[in-house]
């Protein structure tokens, strides 16, 4: 009976996806879909299919029934069914099936290709709020012909304007440089000099001085600050994305009272667990890895529960594009939580009531507290 209650509580829990992106706005063909089922940005070789992966198998097993196909449907049949239903119907079905009640949508990456927070809410019936990417705001400012001398003052002003209704901030310093940066706040003269170099050449912001300026501007803004950690596309150098490299920055931020949220973290999720245990303002999730590890995702979820206090863990999917990722992020997380918690309850390591309480904390309540969602 206790396991039945636990299973029902986890399965029926309305989730807060604290880091997610919009679902696709337009249809994609099979090649386009497969390209979004991997973190690689390279063309998929002709001798393989991305459906032959943990994520591809999970799509065919768990998403096919939502679209009216049998579990483990053939990949060609699955793609044909997506095309038959159309992008809007596929999106609405899969978002609704996720059981997410609130999406915190990061809008800084290829925003024109995906649904806005308002459109995500309309397609899912859930609430949606925005998380603003720091690097995108600076790149937008550069297009306004700001001078290097004006930039240190203009950026905080623009950031305040862009985040009036936002619940959090996000940085991709892991992609643009890595975590082995000087953690100190840069001086105004350093920022002006770096801005002059960058504005002359254009392109995305990857100067380490400017990236530090963005991080500290985010700290000054006072909203929860998300930091991508661990693996991603080939743009990163993985060994430089270990969140343990942030320790000095974490210590410097601590007196400011700003929460830092380490996103995804795999394969360094145990390091993230240590940081979340050691520092009151540090939190983490294993979102991206849950989707991409598929049938092995229960192990990743269980490992995330090893070291950090349970008030320091959150749920996220990090889905971008195919709504399959939004659905699977929630489904696989629930399955991993059920497996871990049921094992401990059965062994009398945990009580069923404690297990249910922890699931609610991680799946919903911690995010509500950190992002002050009940005050909105």
Residue pairs with C-beta under 8 A, 6 or more apart in sequence:
2 345
2 352
3 342
3 345
3 346
3 352
5 352
5 356
6 338
6 341
6 342
6 345
6 352
6 355
6 356
6 359
7 338
7 342
9 356
9 359
9 360
10 334
10 337
10 338
10 341
10 356
10 359
10 363
11 99
11 334
11 338
12 99
13 99
13 334
13 359
13 360
13 363
13 364
14 99
14 100
14 101
14 102
14 364
15 98
15 99
15 100
15 101
15 102
15 315
15 330
15 333
15 363
15 364
16 100
16 101
16 102
16 104
16 314
16 315
16 363
16 364
16 367
16 368
16 373
17 98
17 100
17 102
17 103
17 104
17 315
17 316
17 317
17 319
17 326
17 329
17 330
18 104
18 261
18 285
18 314
18 315
18 316
18 367
18 370
18 371
19 104
19 106
19 131
19 170
19 226
19 261
19 263
19 285
19 287
19 316
19 317
19 318
20 103
20 104
20 105
20 106
20 316
20 317
20 318
20 319
20 320
20 326
20 329
21 105
21 106
21 107
21 109
21 114
21 318
21 319
21 320
21 321
22 105
22 107
22 111
22 114
22 115
22 116
22 117
22 119
22 120
22 320
23 91
23 94
23 95
23 114
23 115
23 120
23 123
23 319
23 321
23 322
23 323
23 326
24 87
24 91
24 113
24 114
24 115
24 321
24 322
24 323
25 87
25 112
25 113
25 114
25 115
25 119
26 87
26 113
27 83
27 86
27 87
28 36
28 322
29 79
30 75
30 76
30 79
31 44
33 79
33 82
33 322
34 44
34 49
34 50
34 51
34 56
35 43
35 44
35 50
36 320
36 321
36 322
36 325
37 50
37 51
37 53
37 55
37 56
37 59
37 322
38 44
38 50
38 53
38 55
39 231
39 232
39 233
39 234
39 288
39 292
40 233
40 234
41 233
41 234
41 235
42 234
44 50
49 56
49 75
50 56
51 57
51 59
51 60
51 75
53 292
53 294
54 292
54 293
54 294
54 295
54 296
54 297
55 291
55 292
55 294
55 328
56 75
57 294
57 295
58 291
58 294
58 295
58 328
58 332
59 78
59 324
59 328
60 71
60 72
60 73
60 74
60 75
60 78
61 71
61 72
62 71
62 327
62 328
62 331
62 332
63 78
63 94
63 324
63 327
63 328
64 70
64 71
64 72
64 73
64 78
64 81
65 71
66 93
66 94
66 97
66 327
67 78
67 81
67 82
67 85
67 90
67 93
67 94
68 81
69 77
69 78
69 81
73 81
82 90
85 93
88 123
90 323
91 115
91 123
91 323
92 123
92 124
93 323
94 323
94 324
94 326
94 327
95 120
95 123
95 124
95 126
95 323
95 326
95 327
96 124
96 125
97 327
97 331
98 124
98 317
98 326
98 327
98 329
98 330
98 331
99 330
99 334
100 124
100 126
100 326
100 330
101 126
101 127
101 364
102 126
102 127
102 128
102 129
102 367
102 373
103 117
103 120
103 121
103 124
103 126
103 127
103 128
103 129
104 128
104 129
104 130
104 131
104 167
104 168
104 367
104 371
105 116
105 117
105 120
105 128
105 129
105 130
105 131
106 130
106 131
106 132
106 133
106 170
106 226
107 116
107 117
107 130
107 131
107 132
107 133
107 136
108 132
108 133
108 135
108 136
108 170
108 172
109 133
109 136
109 320
113 321
114 320
114 321
115 123
117 128
117 129
117 130
118 128
120 126
120 128
121 127
121 128
129 165
129 166
129 167
129 371
129 373
129 376
130 165
130 166
130 167
131 166
131 167
131 168
131 169
131 170
131 226
132 159
132 162
132 163
132 166
132 168
132 169
132 170
133 169
133 170
133 171
133 172
134 159
134 169
134 170
134 171
134 214
134 215
134 217
134 218
135 171
135 172
135 176
135 204
135 205
135 211
135 214
137 155
137 158
137 159
137 162
138 155
138 205
138 210
138 214
139 204
139 205
140 158
141 151
141 154
141 155
141 158
142 198
142 199
142 202
142 205
146 154
146 199
147 199
148 192
148 193
148 195
148 196
148 199
149 192
151 191
151 192
151 195
151 199
152 188
152 191
152 192
152 195
152 213
155 213
155 214
155 217
156 217
156 220
156 221
159 217
159 218
159 221
160 221
163 169
163 221
163 223
166 223
167 223
167 224
167 371
167 372
167 373
167 376
168 223
168 224
168 225
168 226
168 261
168 371
169 218
169 221
169 223
169 224
169 225
169 226
170 225
170 226
170 227
170 228
170 263
171 211
171 214
171 215
171 218
171 225
171 226
171 227
171 228
172 228
173 179
173 181
173 211
173 214
173 215
173 227
174 227
174 228
174 229
174 232
174 236
174 240
174 241
175 228
175 232
175 233
175 235
175 236
176 204
176 205
176 206
176 211
177 206
177 208
177 211
177 240
178 236
178 237
178 240
178 241
178 245
179 229
179 240
179 241
179 242
179 243
179 245
179 246
179 249
180 240
180 245
181 208
181 211
181 212
181 249
182 208
182 212
183 212
183 246
183 248
183 249
183 252
184 212
184 252
185 212
185 213
185 216
185 252
186 194
186 209
186 212
186 213
186 216
190 209
191 209
191 210
191 213
193 209
194 207
194 209
194 210
194 213
195 210
197 207
198 205
198 207
198 210
205 211
205 214
215 225
215 249
218 225
218 258
219 225
219 253
219 256
219 258
220 256
222 257
222 258
223 258
224 258
224 259
224 260
224 261
224 370
224 371
225 258
225 259
225 260
225 261
226 261
226 263
227 243
227 246
227 260
227 261
227 262
227 263
228 241
228 263
228 264
229 241
229 242
229 243
229 246
229 262
229 263
229 264
229 265
229 268
229 272
229 284
230 238
230 241
230 242
230 243
230 264
230 265
230 266
230 267
230 268
230 269
230 272
230 288
230 289
231 238
231 241
231 264
231 266
231 267
231 288
231 289
232 241
232 264
232 288
241 268
242 268
242 271
243 262
243 265
243 268
243 271
243 272
243 275
243 284
244 268
244 271
244 274
244 275
246 260
246 262
246 275
247 275
250 260
250 275
250 279
250 281
250 282
251 279
253 260
253 281
254 279
254 280
254 281
257 281
258 281
259 281
259 282
259 283
259 370
260 279
260 281
260 282
260 283
261 282
261 283
261 284
261 285
261 314
261 370
262 272
262 275
262 276
262 282
262 283
262 284
262 285
263 284
263 285
263 287
263 288
263 316
263 318
264 285
264 286
264 287
264 288
264 289
264 316
264 318
265 271
265 272
265 284
265 285
265 286
265 289
266 286
266 288
266 289
266 293
266 300
267 289
269 284
269 286
269 289
269 300
269 303
269 304
270 303
270 306
270 307
272 284
272 308
273 284
273 304
273 306
273 307
273 308
274 307
274 308
275 282
275 284
276 282
276 283
276 284
276 307
276 308
276 309
276 312
276 313
277 307
277 308
277 309
277 312
282 312
283 312
283 313
283 314
283 366
283 370
284 304
284 308
284 312
284 313
284 314
285 304
285 313
285 314
285 315
285 316
286 300
286 301
286 303
286 304
287 315
287 316
287 317
287 318
287 329
288 318
289 297
289 300
290 297
290 300
290 301
290 317
290 328
290 329
290 332
290 333
290 336
291 297
291 317
291 318
291 319
291 325
291 328
291 329
291 332
293 299
293 300
294 332
297 332
297 333
297 335
297 336
298 332
298 335
298 336
298 339
298 340
299 336
300 336
301 332
301 333
301 336
301 337
301 339
301 340
302 336
302 339
302 340
304 313
305 313
305 340
310 358
310 361
310 362
311 361
311 366
312 366
313 361
313 362
313 366
314 362
314 366
314 367
314 370
315 330
315 333
315 362
315 363
315 364
315 367
316 329
317 325
317 326
317 328
317 329
317 330
317 333
318 325
318 329
319 325
319 326
319 328
319 329
333 363
334 363
337 359
337 362
337 363
341 350
341 355
341 358
341 359
342 355
344 350
344 355
345 351
345 352
345 355
367 373
368 374
